[in-house]
């Protein structure tokens, strides 16, 4: 399978850690009702920042972490293996949201920072797959990300993280790429102590925009009831 994160994977974990310090509490709250006596699923697990939140929030559940990118999966595996409390609980699977085999019963599903990788047809198919397997009261937790419409986003630096004598910086801009998508143009740089750019790399990827009202309507179509919480974290459960 192709790897959209072949370039950005080197930087993504470092640049995502600050965001997850803020995301962690609302995600943990949205996971209320998770059933720990069955499988917990993290789709698009990336480097495992959400996997850790899921495992900590539901400490008696086994976790299946699904990630299509070999680069991010390598980071995920190494981090899980380094944690004795996770290496016996977390199974890492190479796959994506639509192709991976899912357990028949799911105690919770986490799908953070990934829904825009799916086109509208794929998004609805994913929601149906999850809805069919969620136990009553078990949550699907995902999030909305800007932009909500296919509009231009000017370039900005998203984050800069110092490691040793270098600083790892990431930023990007977006341009409309159709009626329901944008193309993100990312720039990653490694800066020396004096601010000199030692390396600069670029990566483009397509992102399907999802307004809140559209996602909530699609959750309803799939048999789920959803609500948008802090930091645009969405919690959905099966309707009785």
N, CA, C and O of each residue as an XYZ file, in Angstrom:
960
protein
N       0.839     -1.181      0.000
C       0.000      0.000      0.000
C       0.885      1.246      0.000
O       1.962      1.231      0.596
N       0.453      2.315     -0.652
C       1.231      3.541     -0.712
C       1.238      4.208      0.663
O       0.339      3.995      1.476
N       2.271      5.021      0.907
C       2.431      5.643      2.213
C       2.392      7.152      2.060
O       3.370      7.762      1.628
N       1.257      7.761      2.416
C       1.131      9.209      2.354
C       2.049      9.904      3.354
O       2.307     11.102      3.235
N       2.536      9.164      4.328
C       3.360      9.754      5.371
C       4.833      9.397      5.227
O       5.591      9.469      6.194
N       5.235      9.014      4.028
C       6.626      8.633      3.811
C       7.578      9.759      4.196
O       8.636      9.504      4.770
N       7.212     11.003      3.885
C       8.044     12.156      4.225
C       7.709     12.679      5.613
O       8.606     12.866      6.435
N       6.431     12.917      5.886
C       6.049     13.579      7.138
C       6.158     12.669      8.356
O       6.159     13.154      9.487
N       6.250     11.362      8.142
C       6.309     10.440      9.267
C       7.473     10.688     10.206
O       7.375     10.422     11.404
N       8.581     11.197      9.670
C       9.735     11.498     10.515
C       9.408     12.561     11.560
O       9.962     12.555     12.660
N       8.504     13.472     11.205
C       8.236     14.637     12.032
C       6.931     14.529     12.820
O       6.753     15.236     13.812
N       6.026     13.666     12.398
C       4.645     13.751     12.865
C       4.495     13.523     14.358
O       3.738     14.235     15.018
N       5.202     12.544     14.902
C       5.040     12.274     16.334
C       5.482     13.467     17.167
O       4.767     13.883     18.079
N       6.652     14.023     16.866
C       7.149     15.167     17.622
C       6.170     16.337     17.580
O       5.901     16.976     18.597
N       5.639     16.607     16.379
C       4.775     17.770     16.213
C       3.366     17.526     16.747
O       2.627     18.479     16.996
N       2.987     16.255     16.927
C       1.640     15.927     17.411
C       1.551     15.876     18.927
O       0.461     16.011     19.482
N       2.668     15.686     19.604
C       2.620     15.555     21.062
C       1.972     16.757     21.751
O       1.127     16.550     22.622
N       2.321     18.008     21.408
C       1.659     19.134     22.088
C       0.149     19.157     21.875
O      -0.605     19.467     22.798
N      -0.295     18.828     20.653
C      -1.732     18.812     20.382
C      -2.428     17.752     21.228
O      -3.541     17.974     21.705
N      -1.786     16.606     21.417
C      -2.411     15.540     22.188
C      -2.432     15.836     23.687
O      -3.232     15.251     24.417
N      -1.568     16.730     24.154
C      -1.678     17.144     25.553
C      -3.013     17.842     25.796
O      -3.597     17.727     26.874
N      -3.488     18.567     24.782
C      -4.801     19.208     24.891
C      -5.922     18.241     24.559
O      -6.972     18.276     25.200
N      -5.723     17.376     23.568
C      -6.773     16.454     23.132
C      -7.037     15.336     24.139
O      -8.151     14.817     24.215
N      -6.021     14.967     24.905
C      -6.154     13.812     25.780
C      -7.369     13.842     26.692
O      -8.136     12.879     26.698
N      -7.580     14.915     27.471
C      -8.730     14.934     28.386
C     -10.090     14.836     27.691
O     -10.907     14.023     28.124
N     -10.393     15.626     26.622
C     -11.706     15.456     25.996
C     -11.879     14.112     25.314
O     -12.997     13.602     25.246
N     -10.803     13.521     24.806
C     -10.911     12.187     24.223
C     -11.224     11.162     25.311
O     -12.086     10.303     25.129
N     -10.527     11.254     26.432
C     -10.795     10.332     27.543
C     -12.239     10.458     28.020
O     -12.887      9.452     28.311
N     -12.743     11.686     28.100
C     -14.127     11.894     28.516
C     -15.092     11.293     27.505
O     -16.094     10.689     27.887
N     -14.796     11.456     26.209
C     -15.678     10.926     25.170
C     -15.686      9.405     25.143
O     -16.615      8.805     24.603
N     -14.673      8.776     25.712
C     -14.597      7.315     25.737
C     -15.413      6.702     26.877
O     -15.388      5.486     27.067
N     -16.121      7.513     27.622
C     -16.949      6.969     28.704
C     -17.955      5.970     28.119
O     -18.500      6.178     27.035
N     -18.180      4.913     28.840
C     -19.078      3.865     28.358
C     -18.381      2.764     27.601
O     -19.017      1.789     27.200
N     -17.053      2.904     27.393
C     -16.310      1.851     26.694
C     -16.345      0.557     27.494
O     -16.252      0.567     28.722
N     -16.481     -0.555     26.781
C     -16.545     -1.871     27.418
C     -15.169     -2.509     27.404
O     -14.652     -2.856     26.342
N     -14.578     -2.665     28.573
C     -13.222     -3.173     28.655
C     -13.084     -4.672     28.515
O     -11.963     -5.175     28.435
N     -14.184     -5.400     28.481
C     -14.096     -6.856     28.405
C     -14.137     -7.356     26.967
O     -14.352     -8.545     26.735
N     -13.936     -6.474     26.007
C     -13.905     -6.876     24.611
C     -12.882     -6.019     23.887
O     -12.132     -5.288     24.533
N     -12.831     -6.089     22.563
C     -11.780     -5.408     21.811
C     -12.035     -3.908     21.703
O     -13.156     -3.470     21.446
N     -10.985     -3.141     21.902
C     -10.982     -1.699     21.677
C     -10.200     -1.442     20.394
O      -9.131     -2.018     20.191
N     -10.723     -0.586     19.537
C     -10.131     -0.380     18.220
C      -9.660      1.058     18.061
O     -10.405      1.998     18.339
N      -8.413      1.227     17.612
C      -7.882      2.537     17.257
C      -7.557      2.510     15.767
O      -6.631      1.819     15.341
N      -8.322      3.265     14.974
C      -8.172      3.268     13.514
C      -7.387      4.504     13.103
O      -7.707      5.617     13.520
N      -6.354      4.307     12.281
C      -5.474      5.415     11.959
C      -4.675      5.816     13.185
O      -4.608      6.991     13.544
N      -4.068      4.817     13.824
C      -3.441      5.020     15.137
C      -2.202      5.893     15.077
O      -1.765      6.406     16.107
N      -1.623      6.077     13.896
C      -0.435      6.913     13.782
C       0.704      6.396     14.632
O       1.035      5.211     14.583
N       1.306      7.281     15.413
C       2.430      6.887     16.260
C       1.986      6.402     17.633
O       2.824      6.067     18.470
N       0.677      6.360     17.874
C       0.173      5.755     19.097
C      -0.212      6.704     20.208
O      -0.473      6.261     21.326
N      -0.256      8.005     19.933
C      -0.638      8.946     20.988
C      -2.074      8.721     21.444
O      -2.355      8.765     22.642
N      -2.979      8.484     20.510
C      -4.349      8.158     20.876
C      -4.477      6.766     21.457
O      -5.302      6.530     22.340
N      -3.661      5.837     20.965
C      -3.665      4.476     21.500
C      -3.371      4.487     22.994
O      -3.994      3.753     23.761
N      -2.429      5.313     23.398
C      -2.079      5.406     24.811
C      -3.246      5.941     25.641
O      -3.503      5.461     26.745
N      -3.951      6.939     25.103
C      -5.108      7.478     25.815
C      -6.191      6.411     25.946
O      -6.783      6.247     27.013
N      -6.445      5.692     24.860
C      -7.453      4.631     24.879
C      -7.093      3.550     25.892
O      -7.944      3.119     26.669
N      -5.838      3.112     25.886
C      -5.406      2.051     26.805
C      -5.465      2.511     28.252
O      -5.809      1.726     29.135
N      -5.131      3.781     28.512
C      -5.151      4.280     29.880
C      -6.568      4.497     30.382
O      -6.849      4.295     31.563
N      -7.468      4.909     29.484
C      -8.849      5.186     29.881
C      -9.623      3.914     30.148
O     -10.491      3.877     31.020
N      -9.304      2.856     29.386
C      -9.979      1.564     29.544
C      -8.906      0.524     29.861
O      -8.516     -0.238     28.977
N      -8.424      0.477     31.095
C      -7.225     -0.304     31.408
C      -7.406     -1.815     31.367
O      -6.424     -2.555     31.416
N      -8.653     -2.283     31.277
C      -8.862     -3.731     31.256
C      -9.237     -4.245     29.868
O      -9.738     -5.363     29.743
N      -9.005     -3.449     28.828
C      -9.361     -3.875     27.478
C      -8.147     -4.115     26.613
O      -7.117     -3.464     26.786
N      -8.260     -5.053     25.675
C      -7.227     -5.279     24.672
C      -7.460     -4.323     23.505
O      -8.601     -4.074     23.118
N      -6.381     -3.793     22.950
C      -6.452     -2.766     21.921
C      -5.896     -3.312     20.609
O      -4.835     -3.935     20.580
N      -6.633     -3.067     19.524
C      -6.128     -3.306     18.177
C      -5.882     -1.942     17.544
O      -6.815     -1.158     17.367
N      -4.632     -1.660     17.204
C      -4.243     -0.377     16.624
C      -3.969     -0.579     15.134
O      -3.030     -1.278     14.752
N      -4.799      0.039     14.305
C      -4.725     -0.124     12.854
C      -4.037      1.095     12.247
O      -4.455      2.227     12.489
N      -2.989      0.872     11.463
C      -2.271      1.987     10.842
C      -1.721      1.557      9.474
O      -0.961      0.593      9.394
N      -2.098      2.260      8.403
C      -1.632      1.871      7.065
C      -0.209      2.309      6.745
O       0.432      1.684      5.900
N       0.313      3.354      7.382
C       1.625      3.890      7.024
C       2.751      3.067      7.648
O       2.805      2.949      8.872
N       3.658      2.492      6.842
C       4.790      1.756      7.425
C       5.672      2.628      8.310
O       6.182      2.155      9.326
N       5.858      3.896      7.940
C       6.702      4.783      8.746
C       6.080      4.998     10.118
O       6.749      4.829     11.137
N       4.800      5.371     10.152
C       4.143      5.610     11.434
C       3.984      4.316     12.218
O       4.059      4.316     13.447
N       3.765      3.217     11.510
C       3.612      1.928     12.198
C       4.908      1.521     12.896
O       4.874      0.903     13.960
N       6.049      1.867     12.298
C       7.332      1.565     12.932
C       7.473      2.335     14.245
O       7.950      1.791     15.241
N       7.055      3.610     14.242
C       7.092      4.402     15.472
C       6.134      3.813     16.505
O       6.480      3.668     17.677
N       4.929      3.475     16.055
C       3.914      2.896     16.938
C       4.420      1.610     17.583
O       4.307      1.438     18.796
N       4.971      0.715     16.786
C       5.461     -0.564     17.316
C       6.580     -0.360     18.324
O       6.596     -1.000     19.375
N       7.516      0.528     18.009
C       8.650      0.723     18.913
C       8.189      1.314     20.236
O       8.727      0.970     21.288
N       7.187      2.209     20.196
C       6.700      2.819     21.427
C       5.894      1.821     22.256
O       6.005      1.806     23.482
N       5.088      0.990     21.604
C       4.345     -0.039     22.332
C       5.310     -1.042     22.959
O       5.142     -1.430     24.115
N       6.321     -1.462     22.195
C       7.276     -2.452     22.697
C       8.069     -1.933     23.889
O       8.517     -2.717     24.725
N       8.245     -0.614     23.974
C       9.017     -0.034     25.069
C       8.211      0.104     26.357
O       8.758      0.463     27.399
N       6.907     -0.183     26.284
C       6.040     -0.046     27.453
C       5.543     -1.417     27.898
O       4.674     -1.989     27.240
N       6.068     -1.960     28.996
C       5.617     -3.278     29.455
C       4.121     -3.358     29.685
O       3.535     -4.430     29.534
N       3.478     -2.236     30.051
C       2.041     -2.254     30.312
C       1.224     -2.287     29.029
O       0.024     -2.555     29.074
N       1.855     -2.019     27.876
C       1.136     -2.016     26.605
C       1.494     -3.186     25.703
O       0.655     -3.620     24.914
N       2.699     -3.706     25.792
C       3.138     -4.679     24.796
C       2.345     -5.979     24.847
O       2.332     -6.719     23.863
N       1.683     -6.281     25.963
C       0.838     -7.474     26.006
C      -0.621     -7.159     25.697
O      -1.434     -8.076     25.579
N      -0.971     -5.870     25.562
C      -2.370     -5.481     25.350
C      -2.648     -4.947     23.961
O      -3.774     -5.057     23.474
N      -1.638     -4.364     23.303
C      -1.842     -3.669     22.034
C      -1.323     -4.511     20.877
O      -0.148     -4.875     20.825
N      -2.233     -4.812     19.949
C      -1.877     -5.517     18.720
C      -1.888     -4.513     17.579
O      -2.893     -3.840     17.352
N      -0.775     -4.408     16.860
C      -0.639     -3.456     15.760
C      -0.927     -4.172     14.447
O      -0.352     -5.223     14.163
N      -1.826     -3.594     13.648
C      -2.267     -4.214     12.404
C      -1.997     -3.265     11.244
O      -2.311     -2.078     11.324
N      -1.418     -3.783     10.169
C      -1.218     -3.012      8.943
C      -2.516     -3.057      8.141
O      -2.905     -4.116      7.647
N      -3.179     -1.925      8.011
C      -4.444     -1.891      7.292
C      -5.036     -0.510      7.351
O      -4.480      0.396      7.971
N      -6.187     -0.353      6.691
C      -6.862      0.940      6.729
C      -8.303      0.763      7.178
O      -8.756     -0.353      7.434
N      -9.011      1.871      7.269
C     -10.347      1.872      7.858
C     -11.341      1.022      7.097
O     -12.277      0.487      7.690
N     -11.155      0.884      5.788
C     -12.129      0.160      4.968
C     -11.705     -1.263      4.665
O     -12.557     -2.105      4.381
N     -10.416     -1.559      4.716
C      -9.948     -2.879      4.325
C      -9.658     -3.833      5.456
O      -9.659     -5.047      5.251
N      -9.409     -3.312      6.656
C      -9.017     -4.173      7.765
C     -10.204     -5.012      8.237
O     -11.344     -4.546      8.258
N      -9.914     -6.254      8.613
C     -10.942     -7.108      9.220
C     -11.233     -6.605     10.635
O     -10.318     -6.381     11.427
N     -12.500     -6.434     10.934
C     -12.898     -5.923     12.239
C     -13.490     -7.040     13.093
O     -14.162     -7.931     12.574
N     -13.242     -6.992     14.398
C     -13.936     -7.928     15.295
C     -15.444     -7.715     15.210
O     -15.907     -6.637     14.837
N     -16.199     -8.743     15.556
C     -17.656     -8.636     15.482
C     -18.231     -7.808     16.621
O     -19.345     -7.298     16.504
N     -17.490     -7.662     17.730
C     -17.958     -6.890     18.877
C     -16.862     -5.918     19.285
O     -15.721     -6.318     19.515
N     -17.209     -4.654     19.375
C     -16.235     -3.621     19.710
C     -16.693     -2.860     20.950
O     -17.841     -2.422     21.032
N     -15.793     -2.709     21.908
C     -16.103     -1.991     23.130
C     -15.875     -0.505     23.033
O     -16.366      0.245     23.877
N     -15.150     -0.054     22.036
C     -14.940      1.368     21.744
C     -14.147      1.448     20.450
O     -13.385      0.543     20.112
N     -14.341      2.548     19.731
C     -13.570      2.808     18.522
C     -13.046      4.230     18.590
O     -13.810      5.171     18.805
N     -11.745      4.386     18.406
C     -11.104      5.684     18.329
C     -10.637      5.892     16.894
O     -10.006      5.011     16.309
N     -10.947      7.058     16.325
C     -10.580      7.347     14.937
C     -10.219      8.826     14.829
O     -10.925      9.610     14.194
N      -9.123      9.184     15.453
C      -8.736     10.587     15.542
C      -7.847     10.996     14.371
O      -6.977     10.242     13.933
N      -8.087     12.202     13.879
C      -7.245     12.829     12.847
C      -7.150     11.999     11.573
O      -6.122     12.020     10.897
N      -8.217     11.266     11.237
C      -8.141     10.421     10.052
C      -9.360     10.476      9.152
O      -9.281     10.017      8.012
N     -10.491     11.017      9.609
C     -11.726     10.885      8.845
C     -11.626     11.601      7.495
O     -12.286     11.196      6.538
N     -10.813     12.660      7.404
C     -10.669     13.379      6.150
C      -9.900     12.631      5.087
O      -9.891     13.048      3.929
N      -9.254     11.533      5.448
C      -8.598     10.703      4.439
C      -9.618      9.904      3.620
O      -9.286      9.372      2.560
N     -10.845      9.823      4.109
C     -11.889      9.061      3.420
C     -12.765     10.006      2.619
O     -13.146     11.070      3.106
N     -13.091      9.614      1.377
C     -14.052     10.402      0.605
C     -15.450     10.171      1.182
O     -15.622      9.282      2.017
N     -16.452     10.945      0.761
C     -17.779     10.798      1.377
C     -18.319      9.367      1.338
O     -18.908      8.903      2.314
N     -18.124      8.674      0.228
C     -18.598      7.280      0.148
C     -17.857      6.407      1.159
O     -18.473      5.623      1.881
N     -16.523      6.550      1.205
C     -15.744      5.753      2.149
C     -16.056      6.089      3.588
O     -16.072      5.211      4.450
N     -16.306      7.363      3.851
C     -16.638      7.787      5.212
C     -17.930      7.125      5.683
O     -17.997      6.607      6.797
N     -18.951      7.143      4.833
C     -20.230      6.515      5.218
C     -20.075      5.007      5.393
O     -20.673      4.411      6.288
N     -19.260      4.394      4.523
C     -19.025      2.946      4.654
C     -18.318      2.626      5.966
O     -18.654      1.646      6.630
N     -17.347      3.442      6.337
C     -16.643      3.234      7.606
C     -17.583      3.368      8.791
O     -17.549      2.547      9.708
N     -18.416      4.389      8.780
C     -19.352      4.579      9.890
C     -20.321      3.416     10.011
O     -20.651      2.995     11.119
N     -20.782      2.892      8.877
C     -21.679      1.728      8.921
C     -20.960      0.512      9.489
O     -21.527     -0.214     10.305
N     -19.711      0.281      9.064
C     -18.953     -0.865      9.570
C     -18.825     -0.803     11.086
O     -19.002     -1.806     11.777
N     -18.519      0.377     11.589
C     -18.342      0.541     13.027
C     -19.674      0.373     13.760
O     -19.747     -0.318     14.775
N     -20.724      1.009     13.239
C     -22.023      0.968     13.904
C     -22.540     -0.455     14.060
O     -23.172     -0.782     15.065
N     -22.275     -1.298     13.074
C     -22.743     -2.688     13.129
C     -22.075     -3.485     14.235
O     -22.610     -4.509     14.661
N     -20.912     -3.037     14.711
C     -20.117     -3.833     15.639
C     -20.027     -3.253     17.046
O     -19.642     -3.955     17.980
N     -20.378     -1.981     17.205
C     -20.300     -1.371     18.527
C     -21.316     -1.991     19.484
O     -22.478     -2.184     19.127
N     -20.879     -2.296     20.677
C     -21.793     -2.756     21.703
C     -22.685     -1.601     22.161
O     -22.283     -0.444     22.043
N     -23.876     -1.879     22.676
C     -24.736     -0.796     23.191
C     -23.996      0.056     24.218
O     -23.422     -0.468     25.173
N     -24.016      1.355     24.017
C     -23.352      2.281     24.932
C     -21.881      2.486     24.658
O     -21.272      3.398     25.217
N     -21.290      1.652     23.801
C     -19.863      1.789     23.485
C     -19.666      2.937     22.496
O     -20.422      3.043     21.530
N     -18.674      3.794     22.711
C     -18.554      4.996     21.893
C     -17.645      4.825     20.672
O     -16.675      4.066     20.687
N     -17.993      5.551     19.633
C     -17.081      5.889     18.538
C     -16.620      7.314     18.804
O     -17.441      8.216     18.969
N     -15.306      7.518     18.846
C     -14.747      8.840     19.118
C     -13.866      9.247     17.949
O     -12.914      8.549     17.603
N     -14.188     10.374     17.348
C     -13.391     10.920     16.254
C     -13.368     12.425     16.384
O     -13.855     12.967     17.376
N     -12.808     13.117     15.397
C     -12.770     14.571     15.520
C     -12.893     15.245     14.163
O     -12.569     14.673     13.122
N     -13.371     16.475     14.213
C     -13.456     17.337     13.041
C     -12.194     18.188     12.978
O     -11.661     18.609     14.005
N     -11.726     18.434     11.761
C     -10.542     19.263     11.583
C     -10.806     20.313     10.512
O     -11.479     20.033      9.519
N     -10.285     21.512     10.704
C     -10.484     22.552      9.695
C      -9.660     22.253      8.435
O      -8.665     21.530      8.480
N     -10.106     22.832      7.310
C     -11.269     23.693      7.152
C     -12.551     22.882      7.002
O     -12.509     21.721      6.597
N     -13.683     23.486      7.327
C     -14.966     22.813      7.186
C     -15.501     22.897      5.762
O     -16.413     22.159      5.388
N     -14.931     23.798      4.975
C     -15.321     23.946      3.577
C     -14.064     24.003      2.718
O     -12.991     24.315      3.234
N     -14.165     23.713      1.426
C     -12.981     23.737      0.563
C     -12.549     25.169      0.242
O     -12.751     25.656     -0.870
N     -11.960     25.824      1.223
C     -11.496     27.192      1.070
C      -9.982     27.248      1.287
O      -9.428     26.375      1.956
N      -9.306     28.256      0.736
C      -7.857     28.369      0.935
C      -7.502     28.598      2.396
O      -8.211     29.296      3.120
N      -6.397     28.001      2.816
C      -5.851     28.217      4.154
C      -4.432     28.742      3.975
O      -3.589     28.033      3.426
N      -4.141     29.961      4.419
C      -2.791     30.503      4.224
C      -1.751     29.731      5.020
O      -2.070     29.093      6.023
N      -0.514     29.794      4.569
C       0.560     29.069      5.242
C       0.750     29.571      6.668
O       0.711     30.773      6.933
N       0.953     28.635      7.569
C       1.342     28.963      8.934
C       2.189     27.832      9.482
O       2.099     26.695      9.018
N       3.001     28.142     10.456
C       3.794     27.128     11.149
C       2.941     26.524     12.248
O       2.436     27.240     13.112
N       2.776     25.194     12.217
C       1.926     24.517     13.192
C       2.651     24.233     14.505
O       2.037     24.209     15.572
N       3.959     24.019     14.415
C       4.683     23.689     15.629
C       6.167     23.605     15.375
O       6.609     23.406     14.244
N       6.942     23.761     16.451
C       8.394     23.652     16.388
C       8.861     23.016     17.695
O       8.556     23.513     18.779
N       9.602     21.916     17.584
C       9.993     21.146     18.763
C      11.517     21.010     18.794
O      12.103     20.458     17.863
N      12.166     21.505     19.851
C      13.620     21.351     19.941
C      14.004     19.958     20.437
O      13.446     19.453     21.411
N      14.954     19.361     19.755
C      15.533     18.071     20.162
C      17.045     18.209     20.026
O      17.555     18.352     18.915
N      17.757     18.169     21.130
C      19.197     18.381     21.073
C      19.508     19.763     20.530
O      18.938     20.754     20.987
N      20.412     19.839     19.550
C      20.789     21.126     18.967
C      19.914     21.517     17.788
O      20.115     22.575     17.191
N      18.939     20.669     17.444
C      18.080     20.932     16.298
C      16.656     21.239     16.744
O      16.229     20.837     17.827
N      15.926     21.960     15.889
C      14.502     22.201     16.086
C      13.757     21.661     14.876
O      14.109     21.957     13.734
N      12.730     20.869     15.133
C      11.921     20.256     14.071
C      10.642     21.074     13.927
O       9.873     21.219     14.877
N      10.428     21.604     12.730
C       9.342     22.546     12.483
C       8.424     22.016     11.397
O       8.878     21.454     10.401
N       7.129     22.202     11.601
C       6.149     21.799     10.590
C       5.136     22.884     10.345
O       4.698     23.551     11.283
N       4.755     23.071      9.096
C       3.732     24.043      8.745
C       3.098     23.667      7.428
O       3.534     22.722      6.772
N       2.066     24.404      7.034
C       1.417     24.066      5.779
C       0.357     25.067      5.375
O       0.008     25.979      6.124
N      -0.138     24.873      4.182
C      -1.238     25.654      3.633
C      -2.140     24.700      2.867
O      -1.760     23.562      2.594
N      -3.341     25.167      2.520
C      -4.287     24.316      1.798
C      -4.942     25.111      0.679
O      -5.154     26.319      0.784
N      -5.259     24.390     -0.403
C      -5.977     24.975     -1.532
C      -7.141     24.056     -1.898
O      -7.014     22.837     -1.787
N      -8.278     24.619     -2.334
C      -9.404     23.775     -2.754
C      -8.987     22.792     -3.844
O      -8.212     23.128     -4.739
N      -9.514     21.575     -3.754
C      -9.192     20.530     -4.725
C     -10.456     19.853     -5.239
O     -10.405     18.707     -5.685
N     -11.587     20.548     -5.181
C     -12.851     19.968     -5.607
C     -13.956     20.438     -4.687
O     -13.715     21.241     -3.786
N     -15.171     19.945     -4.904
C     -16.313     20.421     -4.123
C     -16.292     19.994     -2.666
O     -16.999     20.583     -1.848
N     -15.491     18.973     -2.314
C     -15.510     18.500     -0.933
C     -14.111     18.200     -0.409
O     -13.966     17.412      0.527
N     -13.081     18.806     -0.985
C     -11.732     18.472     -0.546
C     -10.771     19.636     -0.753
O     -11.025     20.562     -1.524
N      -9.658     19.547     -0.032
C      -8.551     20.480     -0.203
C      -7.273     19.664     -0.360
O      -7.225     18.489      0.003
N      -6.246     20.295     -0.901
C      -4.909     19.712     -0.917
C      -4.049     20.473      0.082
O      -3.826     21.676     -0.054
N      -3.578     19.755      1.078
C      -2.647     20.338      2.037
C      -1.238     20.243      1.485
O      -0.814     19.190      1.008
N      -0.520     21.346      1.552
C       0.875     21.403      1.125
C       1.712     21.678      2.374
O       1.730     22.786      2.910
N       2.399     20.630      2.812
C       3.114     20.678      4.078
C       4.597     20.986      3.855
O       5.188     20.568      2.859
N       5.180     21.718      4.793
C       6.612     21.988      4.780
C       7.202     21.591      6.127
O       6.712     22.000      7.180
N       8.258     20.791      6.077
C       8.947     20.372      7.288
C      10.408     20.817      7.192
O      11.053     20.682      6.152
N      10.905     21.350      8.303
C      12.294     21.816      8.310
C      13.002     21.348      9.581
O      12.397     21.221     10.646
N      14.297     21.096      9.432
C      15.174     20.857     10.568
C      16.091     22.064     10.662
O      16.851     22.350      9.737
N      16.017     22.773     11.785
C      16.746     24.017     11.971
C      17.902     23.821     12.933
O      17.773     23.126     13.941
N      19.037     24.441     12.614
C      20.178     24.428     13.518
C      19.919     25.405     14.665
O      18.912     26.112     14.673
N      20.833     25.437     15.628
C      20.647     26.278     16.814
C      20.523     27.755     16.465
O      19.873     28.509     17.190
N      21.138     28.177     15.368
C      21.063     29.588     14.980
C      19.911     29.886     14.034
O      19.803     31.000     13.520
N      19.034     28.886     13.795
C      17.890     29.075     12.922
C      18.136     28.729     11.468
O      17.219     28.833     10.654
N      19.334     28.324     11.119
C      19.628     27.921      9.749
C      18.894     26.628      9.414
O      18.893     25.683     10.202
N      18.271     26.594      8.240
C      17.570     25.386      7.813
C      18.577     24.363      7.289
O      19.201     24.575      6.249
N      18.729     23.270      8.002
C      19.630     22.204      7.584
C      18.979     21.287      6.553
O      19.647     20.765      5.660
N      17.666     21.099      6.688
C      16.898     20.290      5.744
C      15.522     20.905      5.586
O      14.989     21.503      6.521
N      14.947     20.758      4.403
C      13.571     21.180      4.159
C      12.920     20.164      3.236
O      13.469     19.820      2.189
N      11.745     19.688      3.630
C      11.024     18.692      2.837
C       9.570     19.112      2.694
O       9.026     19.824      3.538
N       8.950     18.656      1.605
C       7.571     19.032      1.306
C       6.749     17.780      1.027
O       7.248     16.796      0.481
N       5.484     17.839      1.413
C       4.564     16.719      1.169
C       3.174     17.277      0.916
O       2.732     18.191      1.611
N       2.489     16.732     -0.072
C       1.108     17.106     -0.373
C       0.194     15.927     -0.084
O       0.563     14.777     -0.319
N      -0.998     16.212      0.426
C      -1.995     15.150      0.545
C      -3.389     15.752      0.450
O      -3.615     16.912      0.795
N      -4.305     14.939     -0.022
C      -5.682     15.376     -0.185
C      -6.463     15.106      1.095
O      -6.278     14.079      1.749
N      -7.342     16.049      1.441
C      -8.134     15.940      2.671
C      -9.585     16.279      2.343
O      -9.874     17.353      1.815
N     -10.488     15.365      2.657
C     -11.907     15.579      2.396
C     -12.520     16.333      3.569
O     -12.562     15.835      4.693
N     -12.992     17.540      3.287
C     -13.543     18.384      4.348
C     -14.894     17.824      4.798
O     -15.651     17.268      4.002
N     -15.173     17.983      6.082
C     -16.394     17.407      6.654
C     -17.028     18.402      7.606
O     -16.606     18.482      8.760
N     -18.025     19.164      7.174
C     -18.734     20.046      8.105
C     -19.408     19.236      9.214
O     -19.802     18.089      9.006
N     -19.534     19.835     10.372
C     -20.119     19.138     11.524
C     -21.512     18.616     11.218
O     -21.837     17.483     11.571
N     -22.344     19.430     10.563
C     -23.709     18.997     10.305
C     -23.764     17.803      9.356
O     -24.659     16.965      9.458
N     -22.805     17.728      8.432
C     -22.753     16.591      7.505
C     -22.356     15.321      8.258
O     -22.985     14.276      8.093
N     -21.318     15.414      9.078
C     -20.885     14.240      9.829
C     -21.973     13.752     10.769
O     -22.212     12.548     10.859
N     -22.633     14.655     11.466
C     -23.700     14.243     12.386
C     -24.839     13.570     11.633
O     -25.415     12.601     12.128
N     -25.178     14.070     10.434
C     -26.227     13.438      9.635
C     -25.798     12.046      9.181
O     -26.614     11.124      9.164
N     -24.533     11.883      8.816
C     -24.046     10.566      8.393
C     -23.995      9.593      9.562
O     -24.242      8.401      9.383
N     -23.685     10.074     10.736
C     -23.749      9.216     11.924
C     -25.176      8.732     12.162
O     -25.394      7.568     12.497
N     -26.141      9.624     11.988
C     -27.547      9.246     12.144
C     -27.936      8.191     11.118
O     -28.615      7.222     11.458
N     -27.519      8.363      9.872
C     -27.808      7.383      8.820
C     -27.243      6.014      9.162
O     -27.817      4.987      8.803
N     -26.108      6.006      9.863
C     -25.460      4.741     10.217
C     -26.069      4.105     11.462
O     -25.666      3.010     11.854
N     -27.037      4.779     12.089
C     -27.666      4.236     13.290
C     -27.026      4.695     14.575
O     -27.198      4.070     15.621
N     -26.277      5.800     14.500
C     -25.586      6.327     15.662
C     -26.135      7.709     16.029
O     -26.704      8.412     15.195
N     -25.950      8.070     17.278
C     -26.277      9.414     17.734
C     -24.982     10.087     18.132
O     -24.257      9.592     18.995
N     -24.682     11.238     17.493
C     -23.416     11.910     17.738
C     -23.577     13.283     18.331
O     -24.609     13.933     18.161
N     -22.542     13.724     19.033
C     -22.494     15.069     19.582
C     -21.072     15.585     19.481
O     -20.115     14.823     19.614
N     -20.936     16.889     19.242
C     -19.626     17.518     19.128
C     -19.269     18.155     20.462
O     -20.032     18.957     21.002
N     -18.102     17.792     20.992
C     -17.670     18.308     22.279
C     -16.484     19.245     22.162
O     -16.211     19.764     21.080
N     -15.777     19.469     23.258
C     -14.617     20.368     23.257
C     -13.563     19.938     22.233
O     -13.351     18.748     21.998
N     -12.912     20.930     21.634
C     -11.871     20.729     20.621
C     -12.371     19.912     19.445
O     -11.602     19.209     18.790
N     -13.690     20.012     19.180
C     -14.316     19.329     18.040
C     -14.158     17.815     18.101
O     -14.126     17.147     17.068
N     -14.060     17.274     19.314
C     -14.075     15.819     19.499
C     -15.526     15.356     19.437
O     -16.387     15.884     20.141
N     -15.784     14.380     18.602
C     -17.149     13.882     18.365
C     -17.299     12.520     19.043
O     -16.472     11.628     18.859
N     -18.366     12.376     19.827
C     -18.709     11.100     20.456
C     -20.023     10.611     19.890
O     -20.993     11.364     19.816
N     -20.059      9.329     19.483
C     -21.281      8.744     18.933
C     -21.502      7.365     19.530
O     -20.550      6.625     19.776
N     -22.768      7.025     19.760
C     -23.132      5.708     20.270
C     -24.324      5.203     19.456
O     -25.038      5.984     18.826
N     -24.524      3.903     19.479
C     -25.664      3.298     18.786
C     -26.958      3.751     19.408
O     -27.092      3.825     20.629
N     -27.903      4.050     18.553
C     -29.245      4.373     19.063
C     -29.904      3.124     19.596
O     -29.728      2.045     19.029
N     -30.664      3.244     20.677
C     -31.355      2.063     21.251
C     -32.310      1.452     20.243
O     -32.974      0.459     20.544
